[in-house]
């Protein structure tokens, strides 16, 4: 009877170790795949947008950095505008 208990413990230990190894391998593959996919998405999306803006000369920050400037906020013009200006915003 003692031999069977020992074999049972070894088999269970083997499967527990195998399960931990598979989990560790899966996490490593997951990290690798996520890094590769997110790099492709970042370079494809953000890199392409940056390149297109560079080519077209578009800038998102219209002012030059100034040391003496207190703020870069522009005052809002909240007056009522003609309806055509609202329709043709872009």
Residue frames as qw, qx, qy, qz and C-alpha x, y, z in Angstrom:
[[0.000, 0.883, 0.470, 0.000, 0.00, 0.00, 0.00],
 [0.338, -0.752, 0.073, 0.562, 2.81, 2.43, 0.71],
 [0.391, -0.067, 0.580, 0.711, 4.13, 2.12, -2.85],
 [0.153, 0.635, 0.659, 0.373, 0.78, 3.07, -4.37],
 [0.187, -0.915, -0.261, 0.246, 0.49, 6.18, -2.20],
 [0.393, -0.553, 0.317, 0.663, 3.98, 7.27, -3.22],
 [0.322, 0.206, 0.677, 0.628, 3.24, 6.72, -6.93],
 [0.027, 0.813, 0.568, 0.124, 0.02, 8.67, -6.60],
 [0.283, -0.853, -0.049, 0.436, 1.89, 11.57, -5.00],
 [0.403, -0.302, 0.497, 0.707, 4.55, 11.57, -7.72],
 [0.242, 0.467, 0.697, 0.487, 1.95, 11.56, -10.49],
 [0.092, -0.908, -0.404, 0.060, 0.03, 14.42, -8.87],
 [0.373, -0.712, 0.164, 0.572, 3.26, 16.33, -8.35],
 [0.413, 0.025, 0.615, 0.672, 4.16, 15.76, -12.02],
 [0.135, 0.680, 0.618, 0.371, 0.83, 17.17, -13.21],
 [0.237, -0.911, -0.204, 0.268, 1.05, 20.17, -10.87],
 [0.422, -0.508, 0.354, 0.663, 4.54, 20.94, -12.14],
 [0.336, 0.272, 0.675, 0.598, 3.45, 20.51, -15.75],
 [0.010, 0.850, 0.516, 0.108, 0.50, 22.84, -15.19],
 [0.303, -0.843, 0.011, 0.444, 2.76, 25.50, -13.65],
 [0.435, -0.244, 0.528, 0.687, 5.22, 25.16, -16.53],
 [0.243, 0.524, 0.671, 0.466, 2.49, 25.51, -19.15],
 [0.115, -0.923, -0.352, 0.109, 1.09, 28.57, -17.34],
 [0.384, -0.681, 0.220, 0.583, 4.53, 30.18, -17.20],
 [0.388, 0.040, 0.644, 0.658, 5.12, 29.45, -20.88],
 [0.130, 0.724, 0.627, 0.257, 1.70, 30.87, -21.79],
 [0.203, -0.915, -0.161, 0.310, 2.39, 34.09, -19.88],
 [0.410, -0.452, 0.419, 0.673, 5.74, 34.48, -21.63],
 [0.292, 0.312, 0.703, 0.569, 4.17, 33.97, -25.06],
 [0.011, -0.858, -0.514, -0.002, 1.36, 36.38, -24.11],
 [0.282, -0.801, 0.059, 0.525, 3.86, 39.10, -23.21],
 [0.372, -0.202, 0.591, 0.687, 5.79, 38.59, -26.43],
 [0.201, 0.510, 0.721, 0.423, 2.71, 38.60, -28.67],
 [0.094, -0.901, -0.390, 0.163, 1.18, 41.64, -26.94],
 [0.325, -0.660, 0.218, 0.641, 4.43, 43.58, -27.25],
 [0.308, 0.012, 0.672, 0.673, 4.73, 42.79, -30.95],
 [0.098, 0.656, 0.695, 0.279, 1.08, 43.56, -31.73],
 [0.170, -0.900, -0.270, 0.297, 1.00, 46.81, -29.75],
 [0.347, -0.479, 0.360, 0.721, 4.24, 47.95, -31.40],
 [0.239, 0.260, 0.717, 0.601, 2.73, 47.31, -34.83],
 [0.032, -0.811, -0.579, -0.078, -0.47, 49.15, -33.91],
 [0.286, -0.806, -0.063, 0.515, 1.45, 52.08, -32.43],
 [0.303, -0.321, 0.494, 0.749, 3.78, 52.45, -35.39],
 [0.167, 0.393, 0.765, 0.482, 0.95, 51.88, -37.85],
 [0.100, -0.835, -0.538, -0.057, -1.49, 54.29, -36.21],
 [0.303, -0.880, -0.035, 0.364, 0.46, 56.95, -34.37],
 [0.481, -0.327, 0.462, 0.670, 3.51, 56.79, -36.64],
 [0.301, 0.451, 0.647, 0.536, 1.40, 57.12, -39.78],
 [0.080, -0.920, -0.383, -0.015, -0.58, 60.04, -38.31],
 [0.407, -0.738, 0.144, 0.519, 2.65, 61.78, -37.28],
 [0.455, -0.062, 0.573, 0.679, 4.17, 61.25, -40.73],
 [0.193, 0.668, 0.605, 0.389, 1.07, 62.58, -42.52],
 [0.202, -0.943, -0.206, 0.166, 1.03, 65.67, -40.29],
 [0.479, -0.531, 0.327, 0.617, 4.73, 66.22, -40.91],
 [0.394, 0.213, 0.634, 0.630, 4.26, 65.96, -44.69],
 [0.052, 0.773, 0.536, 0.335, 1.21, 68.22, -44.75],
 [0.219, 0.370, -0.209, 0.878, 2.79, 70.76, -42.38],
 [0.549, -0.653, -0.333, -0.402, 0.02, 70.41, -39.79],
 [0.254, 0.214, -0.662, 0.672, 0.90, 71.41, -36.24],
 [0.466, -0.600, -0.644, -0.089, -1.25, 70.86, -33.19],
 [0.426, -0.667, -0.238, 0.564, 0.53, 73.41, -31.03],
 [0.416, 0.812, 0.261, 0.316, 0.21, 76.70, -32.86],
 [0.123, -0.972, 0.170, -0.108, 2.41, 78.85, -30.68],
 [0.599, 0.426, -0.535, 0.417, 6.12, 78.80, -30.16],
 [0.670, -0.516, -0.439, 0.303, 7.13, 78.02, -26.57],
 [0.100, 0.746, -0.130, 0.646, 7.71, 81.26, -24.69],
 [0.462, -0.063, -0.663, 0.586, 9.38, 81.48, -21.31],
 [0.064, 0.001, 0.308, -0.949, 7.48, 84.62, -20.28],
 [0.501, -0.251, -0.496, -0.663, 4.03, 83.29, -21.26],
 [0.411, -0.211, 0.625, -0.629, 1.72, 82.66, -18.32],
 [0.665, 0.226, 0.666, -0.252, -0.63, 80.44, -20.32],
 [0.070, -0.114, 0.733, 0.667, -1.18, 79.11, -23.81],
 [0.236, 0.553, 0.782, -0.163, -4.96, 79.07, -23.53],
 [0.031, 0.216, 0.383, 0.898, -6.84, 81.08, -26.11],
 [0.330, 0.193, 0.443, -0.811, -9.92, 83.04, -25.04],
 [0.271, 0.391, 0.870, 0.131, -13.21, 81.49, -26.17],
 [0.206, 0.040, -0.230, -0.950, -15.35, 83.44, -28.58],
 [0.120, 0.317, 0.918, -0.205, -18.78, 82.48, -27.31],
 [0.338, 0.351, 0.012, -0.873, -20.77, 84.94, -29.40],
 [0.712, 0.412, 0.527, -0.212, -23.64, 83.73, -31.54],
 [0.146, -0.346, 0.639, 0.671, -22.36, 82.90, -35.04],
 [0.642, 0.294, -0.250, -0.662, -24.23, 82.45, -38.30],
 [0.905, -0.029, 0.360, -0.225, -25.53, 78.91, -38.83],
 [0.783, 0.579, -0.223, 0.044, -23.21, 78.41, -41.84],
 [0.095, 0.690, -0.649, 0.306, -20.12, 78.64, -39.60],
 [0.638, -0.286, 0.623, -0.350, -21.44, 75.82, -37.46],
 [0.917, 0.309, 0.181, -0.177, -22.16, 73.62, -40.46],
 [0.746, 0.577, -0.208, 0.258, -18.75, 74.10, -42.07],
 [0.545, -0.801, 0.249, 0.020, -16.41, 73.70, -39.11],
 [0.690, -0.355, 0.533, 0.337, -13.86, 71.45, -40.78]]
